[in-house]
Amino acid sequence: MKRLLVLGFILLFFAINDTFAQKFGYVDTQYVLGRMSEYKEAQTEIETLAKGWEAEIQTMYKAVEEKEAALQAEEVLLTPEMMQERRMEIDRAWKEVKEYQKQIFGFDGLYFLKKKELIKPVQDQVFDAVEKVAKNNRLQIVFDKSGDLVMIYTDPIHDYTDYVLEELGLGENNGENN
């Protein structure tokens, strides 16, 4: 009788333990974002802006390089004071170009801010859809497969990417397959 009672407690313990186990899943957000036209449009706009800024910075670099070449060509004709003045002017121009490049492409530069402005609303849409899918499927943890998390093995049964696509209205019949 004691053995049966102990066995019953052990089975009850495992049954309770199973009901409190955490349920998890993962979503490939890069795949989801790649299927969203808003994300593709934002990426295109960002790339266009970046190319324009890069061209502008290249033009500025060439102008300073031309000033340096002109200084070297006229070096024998200039007095030491004139040479020093021109050198300071060129150094100031280099500093301005580098500062402008930092304003555009540096941390918290225009490129970073524009990218954040255009992509954040799309990412928020995806995160809201992930949250709905997680609540509907009673998931406690959802991993981002495309992020910094490295997964050696993933069981496809835990892949909720298609549910997120469905929540966003981007189901299988609306585009290419994963």
OpenMM code with the backbone's topology and positions (N, CA, C; nanometers):
from openmm import Vec3, app, unit

residues = "MET LYS ARG LEU LEU VAL LEU GLY PHE ILE LEU LEU PHE PHE ALA ILE ASN ASP THR PHE ALA GLN LYS PHE GLY TYR VAL ASP THR GLN TYR VAL LEU GLY ARG MET SER GLU TYR LYS GLU ALA GLN THR GLU ILE GLU THR LEU ALA LYS GLY TRP GLU ALA GLU ILE GLN THR MET TYR LYS ALA VAL GLU GLU LYS GLU ALA ALA LEU GLN ALA GLU GLU VAL LEU LEU THR PRO GLU MET MET GLN GLU ARG ARG MET GLU ILE ASP ARG ALA TRP LYS GLU VAL LYS GLU TYR GLN LYS GLN ILE PHE GLY PHE ASP GLY LEU TYR PHE LEU LYS LYS LYS GLU LEU ILE LYS PRO VAL GLN ASP GLN VAL PHE ASP ALA VAL GLU LYS VAL ALA LYS ASN ASN ARG LEU GLN ILE VAL PHE ASP LYS SER GLY ASP LEU VAL MET ILE TYR THR ASP PRO ILE HIS ASP TYR THR ASP TYR VAL LEU GLU GLU LEU GLY LEU GLY GLU ASN ASN GLY GLU ASN ASN".split()
positions = [
    Vec3(0.0819, -0.1194, 0.0000),
    Vec3(0.0000, 0.0000, 0.0000),
    Vec3(0.0866, 0.1263, 0.0000),
    Vec3(0.1953, 0.1211, 0.0831),
    Vec3(0.2850, 0.2368, 0.0885),
    Vec3(0.3489, 0.2627, -0.0484),
    Vec3(0.3876, 0.1531, -0.1132),
    Vec3(0.4523, 0.1674, -0.2446),
    Vec3(0.3553, 0.2294, -0.3455),
    Vec3(0.2320, 0.1900, -0.3405),
    Vec3(0.1314, 0.2439, -0.4300),
    Vec3(0.1091, 0.3931, -0.4034),
    Vec3(0.1070, 0.4303, -0.2757),
    Vec3(0.0915, 0.5700, -0.2371),
    Vec3(0.2114, 0.6537, -0.2828),
    Vec3(0.3331, 0.6035, -0.2652),
    Vec3(0.4553, 0.6728, -0.3099),
    Vec3(0.4542, 0.6858, -0.4618),
    Vec3(0.4191, 0.5777, -0.5299),
    Vec3(0.4111, 0.5807, -0.6758),
    Vec3(0.3081, 0.6831, -0.7212),
    Vec3(0.1950, 0.6911, -0.6513),
    Vec3(0.0921, 0.7902, -0.6835),
    Vec3(0.1429, 0.9326, -0.6667),
    Vec3(0.2168, 0.9584, -0.5575),
    Vec3(0.2745, 1.0920, -0.5368),
    Vec3(0.3769, 1.1275, -0.6440),
    Vec3(0.4570, 1.0301, -0.6825),
    Vec3(0.5580, 1.0544, -0.7875),
    Vec3(0.4883, 1.0867, -0.9194),
    Vec3(0.3857, 1.0091, -0.9552),
    Vec3(0.3126, 1.0359, -1.0790),
    Vec3(0.2425, 1.1713, -1.0734),
    Vec3(0.1856, 1.2046, -0.9585),
    Vec3(0.1214, 1.3347, -0.9403),
    Vec3(0.2229, 1.4475, -0.9540),
    Vec3(0.3424, 1.4282, -0.8963),
    Vec3(0.4489, 1.5288, -0.9060),
    Vec3(0.4864, 1.5536, -1.0517),
    Vec3(0.5063, 1.4468, -1.1294),
    Vec3(0.5425, 1.4627, -1.2699),
    Vec3(0.4293, 1.5237, -1.3516),
    Vec3(0.3071, 1.4913, -1.3187),
    Vec3(0.1923, 1.5486, -1.3892),
    Vec3(0.1825, 1.6982, -1.3624),
    Vec3(0.2014, 1.7382, -1.2368),
    Vec3(0.1973, 1.8809, -1.2028),
    Vec3(0.3160, 1.9533, -1.2655),
    Vec3(0.4319, 1.8894, -1.2616),
    Vec3(0.5530, 1.9489, -1.3189),
    Vec3(0.5349, 1.9742, -1.4689),
    Vec3(0.4695, 1.8808, -1.5380),
    Vec3(0.4455, 1.8952, -1.6809),
    Vec3(0.3528, 2.0126, -1.7114),
    Vec3(0.2530, 2.0339, -1.6283),
    Vec3(0.1583, 2.1414, -1.6551),
    Vec3(0.2204, 2.2788, -1.6328),
    Vec3(0.3253, 2.2880, -1.5519),
    Vec3(0.3910, 2.4157, -1.5282),
    Vec3(0.5141, 2.4369, -1.6165),
    Vec3(0.5398, 2.3454, -1.7082),
    Vec3(0.6541, 2.3595, -1.7984),
    Vec3(0.6308, 2.4779, -1.8914),
    Vec3(0.7375, 2.5451, -1.9229),
    Vec3(0.7251, 2.6607, -2.0113),
    Vec3(0.7183, 2.6145, -2.1559),
    Vec3(0.6340, 2.6808, -2.2306),
    Vec3(0.6202, 2.6519, -2.3727),
    Vec3(0.6951, 2.7608, -2.4476),
    Vec3(0.7714, 2.7236, -2.5472),
    Vec3(0.8503, 2.8216, -2.6197),
    Vec3(0.8383, 2.8003, -2.7694),
    Vec3(0.8817, 2.8979, -2.8441),
    Vec3(0.8818, 2.8904, -2.9892),
    Vec3(0.9812, 2.9894, -3.0442),
    Vec3(0.9957, 2.9916, -3.1738),
    Vec3(1.0850, 3.0880, -3.2351),
    Vec3(1.0236, 3.1426, -3.3630),
    Vec3(1.0699, 3.2589, -3.4009),
    Vec3(1.0231, 3.3265, -3.5209),
    Vec3(1.1449, 3.3794, -3.5947),
    Vec3(1.1448, 3.3682, -3.7240),
    Vec3(1.2517, 3.4236, -3.8072),
    Vec3(1.2090, 3.5636, -3.8533),
    Vec3(1.2447, 3.6656, -3.7772),
    Vec3(1.1985, 3.8015, -3.8079),
    Vec3(1.2580, 3.8553, -3.9378),
    Vec3(1.3783, 3.8131, -3.9741),
    Vec3(1.4359, 3.8591, -4.1011),
    Vec3(1.3517, 3.8096, -4.2177),
    Vec3(1.3055, 3.6868, -4.2090),
    Vec3(1.2198, 3.6314, -4.3130),
    Vec3(1.0874, 3.7069, -4.3185),
    Vec3(1.0300, 3.7337, -4.2012),
    Vec3(0.9030, 3.8069, -4.1946),
    Vec3(0.9210, 3.9467, -4.2523),
    Vec3(1.0259, 4.0173, -4.2084),
    Vec3(1.0507, 4.1531, -4.2593),
    Vec3(1.0742, 4.1522, -4.4102),
    Vec3(1.1437, 4.0506, -4.4581),
    Vec3(1.1698, 4.0384, -4.6019),
    Vec3(1.0436, 4.0212, -4.6843),
    Vec3(0.9387, 3.9716, -4.6234),
    Vec3(0.8107, 3.9517, -4.6923),
    Vec3(0.7218, 4.0753, -4.6871),
    Vec3(0.7597, 4.1745, -4.6059),
    Vec3(0.6761, 4.2943, -4.5885),
    Vec3(0.7185, 4.4028, -4.6877),
    Vec3(0.6235, 4.4503, -4.7662),
    Vec3(0.6541, 4.5536, -4.8661),
    Vec3(0.6971, 4.6839, -4.7984),
    Vec3(0.6418, 4.7143, -4.6801),
    Vec3(0.6798, 4.8380, -4.6096),
    Vec3(0.8275, 4.8357, -4.5738),
    Vec3(0.8770, 4.7198, -4.5336),
    Vec3(1.0183, 4.7063, -4.4970),
    Vec3(1.1063, 4.7222, -4.6210),
    Vec3(1.0645, 4.6607, -4.7311),
    Vec3(1.1423, 4.6718, -4.8553),
    Vec3(1.1482, 4.8172, -4.9027),
    Vec3(1.0356, 4.8882, -4.8920),
    Vec3(1.0331, 5.0294, -4.9317),
    Vec3(1.1240, 5.1130, -4.8412),
    Vec3(1.1205, 5.0855, -4.7121),
    Vec3(1.2059, 5.1590, -4.6174),
    Vec3(1.3528, 5.1322, -4.6480),
    Vec3(1.3876, 5.0069, -4.6750),
    Vec3(1.5259, 4.9718, -4.7082),
    Vec3(1.5713, 5.0437, -4.8347),
    Vec3(1.4846, 5.0481, -4.9355),
    Vec3(1.5180, 5.1154, -5.0613),
    Vec3(1.5415, 5.2637, -5.0379),
    Vec3(1.4550, 5.3265, -4.9589),
    Vec3(1.4699, 5.4694, -4.9301),
    Vec3(1.6002, 5.4964, -4.8538),
    Vec3(1.6310, 5.4117, -4.7587),
    Vec3(1.7542, 5.4284, -4.6814),
    Vec3(1.8767, 5.4124, -4.7707),
    Vec3(1.8754, 5.3124, -4.8578),
    Vec3(1.9874, 5.2907, -4.9501),
    Vec3(2.0051, 5.4088, -5.0442),
    Vec3(1.8955, 5.4653, -5.0935),
    Vec3(1.9019, 5.5814, -5.1824),
    Vec3(1.9633, 5.7010, -5.1105),
    Vec3(1.9178, 5.7254, -4.9879),
    Vec3(1.9738, 5.8350, -4.9091),
    Vec3(2.1226, 5.8145, -4.8825),
    Vec3(2.1587, 5.6926, -4.8466),
    Vec3(2.2990, 5.6621, -4.8162),
    Vec3(2.3877, 5.6843, -4.9382),
    Vec3(2.3409, 5.6406, -5.0548),
    Vec3(2.4201, 5.6596, -5.1776),
    Vec3(2.4382, 5.8078, -5.2078),
    Vec3(2.3327, 5.8867, -5.1869),
    Vec3(2.3427, 6.0316, -5.2086),
    Vec3(2.4419, 6.0960, -5.1141),
    Vec3(2.4351, 6.0573, -4.9864),
    Vec3(2.5295, 6.1128, -4.8880),
    Vec3(2.6728, 6.0700, -4.9177),
    Vec3(2.6900, 5.9433, -4.9585),
    Vec3(2.8239, 5.8947, -4.9930),
    Vec3(2.8814, 5.9735, -5.1112),
    Vec3(2.7982, 5.9993, -5.2112),
    Vec3(2.8428, 6.0753, -5.3282),
    Vec3(2.8816, 6.2176, -5.2874),
    Vec3(2.8026, 6.2776, -5.2007),
    Vec3(2.8309, 6.4132, -5.1525),
    Vec3(2.9635, 6.4177, -5.0758),
    Vec3(2.9867, 6.3195, -4.9925),
    Vec3(3.1107, 6.3142, -4.9152),
    Vec3(3.2297, 6.2897, -5.0069),
    Vec3(3.2123, 6.2034, -5.1066),
    Vec3(3.3203, 6.1788, -5.2036),
    Vec3(3.3563, 6.3065, -5.2784),
    Vec3(3.2558, 6.3850, -5.3157),
    Vec3(3.2797, 6.5126, -5.3836),
    Vec3(3.3584, 6.6064, -5.2932),
    Vec3(3.3231, 6.6092, -5.1663),
    Vec3(3.3944, 6.6944, -5.0709),
    Vec3(3.5402, 6.6490, -5.0564),
    Vec3(3.5627, 6.5178, -5.0492),
    Vec3(3.6987, 6.4642, -5.0400),
    Vec3(3.7807, 6.5039, -5.1630),
    Vec3(3.7209, 6.4901, -5.2814),
    Vec3(3.7922, 6.5241, -5.4052),
    Vec3(3.8290, 6.6718, -5.4085),
    Vec3(3.7391, 6.7576, -5.3603),
    Vec3(3.7672, 6.9013, -5.3583),
    Vec3(3.8871, 6.9320, -5.2695),
    Vec3(3.8962, 6.8684, -5.1557),
    Vec3(4.0092, 6.8910, -5.0651),
    Vec3(4.1372, 6.8348, -5.1260),
    Vec3(4.1273, 6.7189, -5.1892),
    Vec3(4.2445, 6.6604, -5.2552),
    Vec3(4.2951, 6.7510, -5.3674),
    Vec3(4.2016, 6.8135, -5.4403),
    Vec3(4.2411, 6.9072, -5.5462),
    Vec3(4.3116, 7.0289, -5.4878),
    Vec3(4.2646, 7.0763, -5.3728),
    Vec3(4.3320, 7.1884, -5.3053),
    Vec3(4.4741, 7.1498, -5.2659),
    Vec3(4.4918, 7.0275, -5.2175),
    Vec3(4.6253, 6.9803, -5.1804),
    Vec3(4.7156, 6.9708, -5.3028),
    Vec3(4.6627, 6.9205, -5.4133),
    Vec3(4.7410, 6.9095, -5.5362),
    Vec3(4.7807, 7.0478, -5.5868),
    Vec3(4.6875, 7.1427, -5.5790),
    Vec3(4.7179, 7.2794, -5.6218),
    Vec3(4.8258, 7.3406, -5.5329),
    Vec3(4.8198, 7.3141, -5.4044),
    Vec3(4.9201, 7.3659, -5.3112),
    Vec3(5.0580, 7.3090, -5.3446),
    Vec3(5.0638, 7.1821, -5.3730),
    Vec3(5.1922, 7.1208, -5.4089),
    Vec3(5.2469, 7.1787, -5.5378),
    Vec3(5.1598, 7.2091, -5.6335),
    Vec3(5.2040, 7.2661, -5.7612),
    Vec3(5.2565, 7.4087, -5.7438),
    Vec3(5.1973, 7.4845, -5.6517),
    Vec3(5.2355, 7.6243, -5.6305),
    Vec3(5.3354, 7.6417, -5.5167),
    Vec3(5.3770, 7.5343, -5.4572),
    Vec3(5.4611, 7.5386, -5.3381),
    Vec3(5.5861, 7.6243, -5.3557),
    Vec3(5.6507, 7.6163, -5.4694),
    Vec3(5.7759, 7.6919, -5.4912),
    Vec3(5.7508, 7.8415, -5.5061),
    Vec3(5.6287, 7.8798, -5.5409),
    Vec3(5.5979, 8.0211, -5.5627),
    Vec3(5.5488, 8.0921, -5.4364),
    Vec3(5.5141, 8.0157, -5.3325),
    Vec3(5.4529, 8.0744, -5.2141),
    Vec3(5.5569, 8.1049, -5.1060),
    Vec3(5.5280, 8.2095, -5.0313),
    Vec3(5.6119, 8.2430, -4.9159),
    Vec3(5.5765, 8.1449, -4.8033),
    Vec3(5.6639, 8.1315, -4.7040),
    Vec3(5.6334, 8.0402, -4.5925),
    Vec3(5.5018, 8.0762, -4.5216),
    Vec3(5.4712, 8.2065, -4.5088),
    Vec3(5.3460, 8.2464, -4.4441),
    Vec3(5.2250, 8.2037, -4.5277),
    Vec3(5.2341, 8.2248, -4.6588),
    Vec3(5.1255, 8.1851, -4.7484),
    Vec3(5.1082, 8.0331, -4.7481),
    Vec3(5.2213, 7.9635, -4.7451),
    Vec3(5.2188, 7.8167, -4.7434),
    Vec3(5.1500, 7.7678, -4.6154),
    Vec3(5.1844, 7.8267, -4.5036),
    Vec3(5.1247, 7.7880, -4.3761),
    Vec3(4.9745, 7.8187, -4.3743),
    Vec3(4.9382, 7.9337, -4.4307),
    Vec3(4.7970, 7.9726, -4.4358),
    Vec3(4.7162, 7.8743, -4.5207),
    Vec3(4.7707, 7.8390, -4.6356),
    Vec3(4.7033, 7.7425, -4.7241),
    Vec3(4.6936, 7.6052, -4.6579),
    Vec3(4.8015, 7.5632, -4.5910),
    Vec3(4.8029, 7.4341, -4.5221),
    Vec3(4.6942, 7.4304, -4.4139),
    Vec3(4.6800, 7.5399, -4.3382),
    Vec3(4.5770, 7.5481, -4.2343),
    Vec3(4.4371, 7.5419, -4.2962),
    Vec3(4.4225, 7.6071, -4.4119),
    Vec3(4.2936, 7.6051, -4.4811),
    Vec3(4.2582, 7.4626, -4.5256),
    Vec3(4.3569, 7.3916, -4.5777),
    Vec3(4.3346, 7.2527, -4.6215),
    Vec3(4.3048, 7.1634, -4.5013),
    Vec3(4.3776, 7.1806, -4.3927),
    Vec3(4.3522, 7.1024, -4.2716),
    Vec3(4.2109, 7.1277, -4.2192),
    Vec3(4.1673, 7.2525, -4.2243),
    Vec3(4.0323, 7.2884, -4.1812),
    Vec3(3.9282, 7.2207, -4.2719),
    Vec3(3.9567, 7.2175, -4.4021),
    Vec3(3.8651, 7.1536, -4.4971),
    Vec3(3.8558, 7.0024, -4.4698),
    Vec3(3.9704, 6.9379, -4.4423),
    Vec3(3.9692, 6.7955, -4.4095),
    Vec3(3.8861, 6.7710, -4.2842),
    Vec3(3.9033, 6.8570, -4.1860),
    Vec3(3.8306, 6.8433, -4.0599),
    Vec3(3.6796, 6.8576, -4.0842),
    Vec3(3.6407, 6.9529, -4.1684),
    Vec3(3.4992, 6.9735, -4.1998),
    Vec3(3.4393, 6.8523, -4.2699),
    Vec3(3.5139, 6.7952, -4.3634),
    Vec3(3.4648, 6.6778, -4.4360),
    Vec3(3.4466, 6.5608, -4.3402),
    Vec3(3.5440, 6.5387, -4.2550),
    Vec3(3.5347, 6.4270, -4.1608),
    Vec3(3.4221, 6.4489, -4.0598),
    Vec3(3.4031, 6.5727, -4.0176),
    Vec3(3.2950, 6.6046, -3.9247),
    Vec3(3.1592, 6.5821, -3.9919),
    Vec3(3.1475, 6.6238, -4.1173),
    Vec3(3.0232, 6.6029, -4.1913),
    Vec3(2.9950, 6.4535, -4.2074),
    Vec3(3.0994, 6.3768, -4.2388),
    Vec3(3.0833, 6.2323, -4.2529),
    Vec3(3.0373, 6.1715, -4.1205),
    Vec3(3.0904, 6.2201, -4.0110),
    Vec3(3.0500, 6.1715, -3.8790),
    Vec3(2.9039, 6.2085, -3.8500),
    Vec3(2.8621, 6.3297, -3.8910),
    Vec3(2.7230, 6.3715, -3.8712),
    Vec3(2.6266, 6.2831, -3.9489),
    Vec3(2.6695, 6.2360, -4.0635),
    Vec3(2.5829, 6.1529, -4.1473),
    Vec3(2.5869, 6.0066, -4.1043),
    Vec3(2.7071, 5.9475, -4.0985),
    Vec3(2.7199, 5.8039, -4.0784),
    Vec3(2.7678, 5.7634, -3.9394),
    Vec3(2.7965, 5.8586, -3.8526),
    Vec3(2.8415, 5.8260, -3.7180),
    Vec3(2.7279, 5.7760, -3.6306),
    Vec3(2.7651, 5.7370, -3.5090),
    Vec3(2.6645, 5.6921, -3.4130),
    Vec3(2.5690, 5.8074, -3.3876),
    Vec3(2.4393, 5.7819, -3.3957),
    Vec3(2.3347, 5.8839, -3.3859),
    Vec3(2.3430, 5.9873, -3.4982),
    Vec3(2.4005, 5.9477, -3.6124),
    Vec3(2.4053, 6.0354, -3.7283),
    Vec3(2.2737, 6.0321, -3.8042),
    Vec3(2.2651, 6.1108, -3.9101),
    Vec3(2.1421, 6.1181, -3.9893),
    Vec3(2.1013, 5.9816, -4.0462),
    Vec3(2.2000, 5.9054, -4.0916),
    Vec3(2.1715, 5.7728, -4.1473),
    Vec3(2.1057, 5.6841, -4.0414),
    Vec3(2.1639, 5.6804, -3.9231),
    Vec3(2.1115, 5.5987, -3.8132),
    Vec3(1.9709, 5.6445, -3.7751),
    Vec3(1.9521, 5.7748, -3.7636),
    Vec3(1.8214, 5.8278, -3.7234),
    Vec3(1.7148, 5.8013, -3.8296),
    Vec3(1.7513, 5.8183, -3.9568),
    Vec3(1.6557, 5.7937, -4.0652),
    Vec3(1.6175, 5.6457, -4.0714),
    Vec3(1.7170, 5.5595, -4.0520),
    Vec3(1.6911, 5.4162, -4.0527),
    Vec3(1.5968, 5.3797, -3.9380),
    Vec3(1.6224, 5.4349, -3.8230),
    Vec3(1.5374, 5.4099, -3.7059),
    Vec3(1.3953, 5.4599, -3.7326),
    Vec3(1.3836, 5.5787, -3.7915),
    Vec3(1.2536, 5.6395, -3.8196),
    Vec3(1.1716, 5.5552, -3.9172),
    Vec3(1.2364, 5.5014, -4.0193),
    Vec3(1.1646, 5.4275, -4.1230),
    Vec3(1.1374, 5.2818, -4.0869),
    Vec3(1.2300, 5.2180, -4.0148),
    Vec3(1.2178, 5.0744, -3.9904),
    Vec3(1.1465, 5.0430, -3.8594),
    Vec3(1.1559, 5.1295, -3.7607),
    Vec3(1.0954, 5.1018, -3.6302),
    Vec3(0.9446, 5.0744, -3.6390),
    Vec3(0.8659, 5.1525, -3.7140),
    Vec3(0.7221, 5.1214, -3.7220),
    Vec3(0.6939, 4.9826, -3.7796),
    Vec3(0.7754, 4.9404, -3.8763),
    Vec3(0.7570, 4.8076, -3.9362),
    Vec3(0.7940, 4.6996, -3.8342),
    Vec3(0.9048, 4.7209, -3.7620),
    Vec3(0.9444, 4.6246, -3.6598),
    Vec3(0.8397, 4.6173, -3.5487),
    Vec3(0.7830, 4.7307, -3.5132),
    Vec3(0.6784, 4.7318, -3.4101),
    Vec3(0.5580, 4.6485, -3.4539),
    Vec3(0.5233, 4.6558, -3.5821),
    Vec3(0.4137, 4.5736, -3.6359),
    Vec3(0.4448, 4.4253, -3.6159),
    Vec3(0.5685, 4.3873, -3.6489),
    Vec3(0.6090, 4.2471, -3.6355),
    Vec3(0.6060, 4.2052, -3.4892),
    Vec3(0.6582, 4.2893, -3.3996),
    Vec3(0.6612, 4.2550, -3.2572),
    Vec3(0.5201, 4.2431, -3.2001),
    Vec3(0.4284, 4.3285, -3.2456),
    Vec3(0.2893, 4.3177, -3.2016),
    Vec3(0.2280, 4.1860, -3.2489),
    Vec3(0.2572, 4.1486, -3.3734),
    Vec3(0.2059, 4.0218, -3.4271),
    Vec3(0.2659, 3.9038, -3.3510),
    Vec3(0.3952, 3.9119, -3.3189),
    Vec3(0.4595, 3.8054, -3.2415),
    Vec3(0.3935, 3.7930, -3.1049),
    Vec3(0.3653, 3.9059, -3.0428),
    Vec3(0.3007, 3.9046, -2.9111),
    Vec3(0.1626, 3.8396, -2.9186),
    Vec3(0.0834, 3.8725, -3.0219),
    Vec3(-0.0493, 3.8119, -3.0381),
    Vec3(-0.0381, 3.6604, -3.0582),
    Vec3(0.0565, 3.6198, -3.1438),
    Vec3(0.0752, 3.4768, -3.1701),
    Vec3(0.1182, 3.4061, -3.0419),
    Vec3(0.2077, 3.4686, -2.9664),
    Vec3(0.2554, 3.4082, -2.8416),
    Vec3(0.1404, 3.3920, -2.7423),
    Vec3(0.0563, 3.4922, -2.7320),
    Vec3(-0.0579, 3.4833, -2.6390),
    Vec3(-0.1596, 3.3800, -2.6862),
    Vec3(-0.1875, 3.3769, -2.8174),
    Vec3(-0.2837, 3.2802, -2.8713),
    Vec3(-0.2363, 3.1363, -2.8548),
    Vec3(-0.1042, 3.1158, -2.8612),
    Vec3(-0.0483, 2.9809, -2.8503),
    Vec3(0.0075, 2.9522, -2.7108),
    Vec3(-0.0183, 3.0433, -2.6187),
    Vec3(0.0248, 3.0309, -2.4784),
    Vec3(0.1746, 3.0035, -2.4674),
    Vec3(0.2518, 3.0815, -2.5409),
    Vec3(0.3974, 3.0689, -2.5350),
    Vec3(0.4525, 3.1616, -2.4275),
    Vec3(0.5449, 3.1111, -2.3487),
    Vec3(0.6082, 3.1950, -2.2492),
    Vec3(0.7343, 3.2605, -2.3052),
    Vec3(0.8001, 3.1941, -2.3969),
    Vec3(0.9248, 3.2437, -2.4538),
    Vec3(0.9186, 3.2302, -2.6053),
    Vec3(0.9582, 3.3358, -2.6771),
    Vec3(0.9693, 3.3313, -2.8225),
    Vec3(1.1085, 3.3836, -2.8579),
    Vec3(1.1840, 3.3046, -2.9266),
    Vec3(1.3180, 3.3437, -2.9680),
    Vec3(1.3141, 3.4014, -3.1085),
    Vec3(1.4066, 3.4894, -3.1380),
    Vec3(1.4231, 3.5408, -3.2733),
    Vec3(1.5339, 3.4597, -3.3387),
    Vec3(1.4972, 3.3784, -3.4317),
    Vec3(1.5918, 3.2888, -3.4987),
    Vec3(1.6973, 3.3671, -3.5769),
    Vec3(1.6607, 3.4831, -3.6285),
    Vec3(1.7537, 3.5584, -3.7133),
    Vec3(1.8408, 3.6551, -3.6347),
    Vec3(1.8198, 3.6678, -3.5043),
    Vec3(1.8958, 3.7623, -3.4232),
    Vec3(2.0305, 3.7053, -3.3808),
    Vec3(2.0836, 3.7596, -3.2731),
    Vec3(2.2134, 3.7179, -3.2225),
    Vec3(2.2098, 3.5800, -3.1576),
    Vec3(2.0913, 3.5298, -3.1283),
    Vec3(2.0775, 3.3994, -3.0667),
    Vec3(2.1182, 3.2925, -3.1668),
    Vec3(2.2093, 3.2091, -3.1287),
    Vec3(2.2536, 3.1018, -3.2164),
    Vec3(2.1847, 2.9736, -3.1712),
    Vec3(2.1186, 2.9085, -3.2647),
    Vec3(2.0523, 2.7820, -3.2338),
    Vec3(2.1159, 2.6731, -3.3197),
    Vec3(2.1700, 2.5754, -3.2529),
    Vec3(2.2333, 2.4646, -3.3238),
    Vec3(2.1273, 2.3762, -3.3886),
    Vec3(2.0222, 2.3498, -3.3175),
    Vec3(1.9131, 2.2661, -3.3674),
    Vec3(1.7806, 2.3290, -3.3279),
    Vec3(1.6869, 2.3294, -3.4218),
    Vec3(1.5524, 2.3761, -3.3907),
    Vec3(1.4528, 2.2766, -3.4487),
    Vec3(1.3617, 2.2375, -3.3653),
    Vec3(1.2555, 2.1477, -3.4084),
    Vec3(1.1494, 2.2331, -3.4783),
    Vec3(1.1174, 2.2044, -3.6036),
    Vec3(1.0206, 2.2863, -3.6774),
    Vec3(0.8844, 2.2993, -3.6099),
    Vec3(0.8535, 2.2107, -3.5181),
    Vec3(0.7249, 2.2194, -3.4489),
    Vec3(0.7158, 2.3493, -3.3674),
    Vec3(0.8294, 2.4072, -3.3334),
    Vec3(0.8309, 2.5304, -3.2531),
    Vec3(0.8451, 2.6567, -3.3391),
    Vec3(0.8420, 2.6417, -3.4714),
    Vec3(0.8564, 2.7572, -3.5602),
    Vec3(0.7211, 2.8241, -3.5794),
    Vec3(0.7072, 2.9453, -3.5306),
    Vec3(0.5815, 3.0193, -3.5393),
    Vec3(0.5888, 3.1342, -3.6410),
    Vec3(0.6874, 3.1289, -3.7295),
    Vec3(0.7039, 3.2332, -3.8305),
    Vec3(0.5797, 3.2455, -3.9179),
    Vec3(0.5242, 3.1320, -3.9617),
    Vec3(0.4061, 3.1352, -4.0484),
    Vec3(0.2851, 3.1966, -3.9780),
    Vec3(0.2731, 3.1740, -3.8477),
    Vec3(0.1628, 3.2337, -3.7715),
    Vec3(0.1758, 3.3863, -3.7684),
    Vec3(0.3008, 3.4345, -3.7541),
    Vec3(0.3237, 3.5788, -3.7530),
    Vec3(0.2921, 3.6363, -3.8910),
    Vec3(0.3347, 3.5676, -3.9977),
    Vec3(0.3027, 3.6126, -4.1332),
    Vec3(0.1512, 3.6170, -4.1534),
    Vec3(0.0824, 3.5160, -4.1043),
    Vec3(-0.0632, 3.5108, -4.1150),
    Vec3(-0.1269, 3.6264, -4.0380),
    Vec3(-0.0744, 3.6555, -3.9196),
    Vec3(-0.1263, 3.7652, -3.8374),
    Vec3(-0.1091, 3.8996, -3.9087),
    Vec3(-0.0012, 3.9112, -3.9864),
    Vec3(0.0244, 4.0337, -4.0625),
    Vec3(-0.0459, 4.0342, -4.1976),
    Vec3(-0.1139, 3.9269, -4.2317),
    Vec3(-0.1827, 3.9185, -4.3605),
    Vec3(-0.0893, 3.8854, -4.4745),
    Vec3(0.0228, 3.8203, -4.4447),
    Vec3(0.1219, 3.7853, -4.5460),
    Vec3(0.1351, 3.6338, -4.5572),
    Vec3(0.0262, 3.5626, -4.5552),
    Vec3(0.0279, 3.4167, -4.5558),
    Vec3(0.0947, 3.3577, -4.6785),
    Vec3(0.1039, 3.2250, -4.6825),
    Vec3(0.1740, 3.1523, -4.7897),
    Vec3(0.1259, 3.1892, -4.9289),
    Vec3(-0.0031, 3.2092, -4.9457),
    Vec3(-0.0559, 3.2361, -5.0805),
    Vec3(-0.0257, 3.3774, -5.1279),
    Vec3(0.0298, 3.4620, -5.0419),
    Vec3(0.0589, 3.6003, -5.0802),
    Vec3(0.2002, 3.6225, -5.1315),
    Vec3(0.2845, 3.5211, -5.1312),
    Vec3(0.4229, 3.5431, -5.1751),
    Vec3(0.4998, 3.4141, -5.1856),
    Vec3(0.6309, 3.4283, -5.1787),
    Vec3(0.7196, 3.3125, -5.1931),
    Vec3(0.7210, 3.2286, -5.0675),
    Vec3(0.7731, 3.1074, -5.0798),
    Vec3(0.7809, 3.0147, -4.9655),
    Vec3(0.9077, 3.0368, -4.8880),
    Vec3(0.9109, 2.9891, -4.7611),
    Vec3(1.0272, 3.0002, -4.6730),
    Vec3(1.1331, 2.9014, -4.7128),
] * unit.nanometer
topology = app.Topology()
chain = topology.addChain("A")
for resn in residues:
    res = topology.addResidue(resn, chain)
    for name in ("N", "CA", "C"):
        topology.addAtom(name, app.Element.getBySymbol(name[0]), res)
